[in-house]
Amino acid sequence: MNNSLEQGWIEQARRVPSPNFGPRPAGVQPDLLVIHNISLPPGEFGNNCVEQLFSNCLDWDAHPYFQEIRGLEVSSHLFIRRCGELLQFVSLLDRAWHAGQSCFEGRDNCNDFSIGIELEGTDDLPYSDAQYASLVAVTRQILHAFPGINPSRITGHSDIAPGRKTDPGPAFDWSRYLNALV
């Protein structure tokens, strides 16, 4: 693992350690990258609600929507704000709680073998240029550090949890993202 990924932490990311993680199964290395989107409250950007959710310190009474997710304990490895800022909640060596009930190529429990990246956004609003730039840069680092992950093993949350999840949605430009990795 290169210096910018010391102990699974990306040097350029702002660390916000989450309690919502665990060890990967013995001998399992990440070999899947999952792209998500999230905004809290839905469709609202630029606040600290996602950071607070992943850190278990969201004020459940601050917005009516939060009652629907009250008590939820989730995390992602990485979160990219609309301005391109990169936050990291869980070491890439650990198991973040981002995929939920999921399956990829016949393997269940994608959290066991995947890295999750959340983009601040919604299914239907275009993502920012800064987000794509940050996503491409961090993906390159991940691909370099984890040889089991390659562009064919990058997927959306909707692909590993069809019918349950729709993100990153039709607004995500897969061609733009994957072509920039070449």
C-alpha positions in Angstrom: 0.0 0.0 0.0 1.4 3.4 -0.9 2.1 6.2 1.5 -1.1 8.1 0.6 -3.1 5.1 1.9 -1.4 4.5 5.2 -3.4 1.9 7.2 -6.3 2.4 4.7 -6.6 6.1 5.3 -6.3 8.5 2.3 -3.9 11.3 3.1 -6.0 13.9 1.2 -9.2 13.1 2.9 -10.5 14.8 6.0 -10.9 12.1 8.6 -14.2 11.8 10.4 -14.0 8.3 12.1 -17.3 6.5 12.3 -18.1 3.9 14.9 -20.2 2.1 12.2 -17.7 -0.5 10.9 -16.2 -3.8 11.6 -13.5 -6.1 10.4 -13.6 -7.8 7.0 -13.8 -11.6 7.0 -10.4 -13.2 7.5 -8.4 -13.1 4.3 -10.8 -10.9 2.4 -9.4 -7.9 0.5 -11.6 -5.4 -1.3 -12.3 -6.3 -4.9 -15.4 -4.1 -5.6 -16.0 -0.4 -5.6 -19.6 0.8 -5.0 -20.8 4.3 -6.0 -23.7 5.8 -4.0 -25.4 9.1 -3.5 -26.8 10.6 -0.4 -28.2 14.0 0.7 -29.8 14.8 4.1 -32.5 15.9 4.2 -33.2 14.5 0.8 -32.2 17.0 -1.9 -30.4 19.4 0.5 -26.7 19.9 0.1 -23.9 21.8 1.9 -24.7 20.9 5.5 -23.1 18.4 7.9 -26.1 16.0 8.2 -24.4 13.2 6.3 -21.3 13.5 8.4 -23.4 13.5 11.5 -25.4 10.5 10.4 -22.2 8.4 9.7 -20.8 9.5 13.1 -24.0 8.6 15.0 -24.6 12.2 16.1 -27.4 13.4 13.9 -30.1 15.3 15.8 -33.1 13.1 14.9 -35.4 16.0 15.8 -33.7 18.6 13.5 -35.9 17.7 10.5 -39.1 15.6 10.0 -37.4 13.3 7.5 -34.9 12.2 10.2 -37.7 10.4 12.1 -37.9 8.0 9.1 -34.2 7.0 9.6 -34.0 7.4 13.3 -31.5 5.0 14.9 -30.0 4.1 11.6 -26.3 3.1 12.0 -24.6 3.3 8.6 -21.3 4.5 7.2 -19.4 4.7 4.0 -15.7 4.6 3.5 -15.7 7.9 1.6 -18.0 10.9 1.0 -17.5 13.5 -1.7 -19.2 16.8 -1.2 -20.5 18.9 -4.2 -17.4 21.2 -3.8 -15.2 18.1 -4.3 -14.1 17.8 -0.6 -13.2 14.3 0.3 -14.1 12.9 3.8 -13.2 9.5 5.0 -15.2 7.7 7.8 -13.8 4.1 7.7 -10.4 2.7 6.8 -10.4 1.0 3.4 -9.1 -2.0 5.2 -12.2 -2.3 7.3 -15.8 -3.2 6.5 -18.0 -0.1 6.3 -21.8 -0.4 6.5 -22.9 1.1 3.1 -24.3 -1.6 0.9 -26.9 -3.3 3.1 -28.5 -6.4 1.7 -26.6 -6.8 -1.6 -25.2 -9.2 -4.1 -22.5 -8.9 -6.8 -21.7 -11.8 -9.2 -23.4 -14.3 -6.9 -21.6 -13.1 -3.8 -23.9 -11.8 -1.0 -23.0 -9.2 1.7 -21.0 -6.8 -0.5 -19.9 -4.9 2.5 -17.5 -7.8 3.2 -15.5 -7.2 0.0 -16.2 -3.7 -1.2 -15.3 -0.1 -0.7 -18.2 2.4 -0.7 -18.0 6.0 -2.0 -21.0 8.3 -1.4 -21.5 11.4 -3.6 -23.4 14.3 -2.1 -26.4 14.3 -4.5 -29.6 12.8 -5.7 -30.5 10.4 -8.5 -31.8 13.2 -10.7 -29.5 16.2 -10.3 -26.2 16.4 -12.2 -23.1 15.9 -10.1 -20.5 18.7 -10.0 -17.3 18.8 -12.0 -15.4 19.0 -8.7 -17.1 15.7 -7.6 -16.0 13.9 -10.7 -12.5 15.2 -10.4 -12.3 14.1 -6.7 -13.9 10.7 -7.5 -11.5 10.0 -10.4 -8.5 10.9 -8.2 -9.5 8.8 -5.3 -10.6 5.9 -7.6 -7.1 5.9 -9.1 -5.6 5.6 -5.7 -7.9 2.7 -4.8 -7.2 0.9 -8.1 -3.5 1.2 -7.4 -3.7 0.0 -3.8 -6.1 -2.8 -4.4 -5.3 -4.9 -7.5 -8.5 -6.9 -7.2 -10.5 -3.8 -8.1 -10.5 -2.7 -11.8 -13.0 -0.7 -13.8 -15.1 -3.8 -14.5 -15.5 -4.1 -10.7 -16.9 -0.6 -10.2 -20.7 -0.6 -9.8 -23.6 1.4 -8.5 -25.6 0.7 -5.4 -28.6 0.1 -7.6 -26.7 -2.7 -9.4 -26.0 -4.7 -6.2 -29.4 -4.0 -4.5 -31.8 -3.8 -7.5 -35.3 -2.9 -6.6 -34.2 -1.6 -3.2 -31.8 1.1 -4.2 -31.6 3.5 -7.2 -28.4 5.4 -6.6 -26.2 6.9 -8.0 -29.1 7.3 -10.4 -29.5 8.4 -14.0 -27.8 11.7 -13.3 -24.5 10.0 -12.8 -22.4 10.0 -15.9 -20.8 6.6 -16.0 -19.0 7.1 -19.3 -17.5 10.4 -18.1 -16.2 8.7 -14.9 -14.9 5.5 -16.4 -13.3 7.1 -19.4 -11.4 9.5 -17.1 -9.9 6.5 -15.3 -8.1 5.4 -18.5 
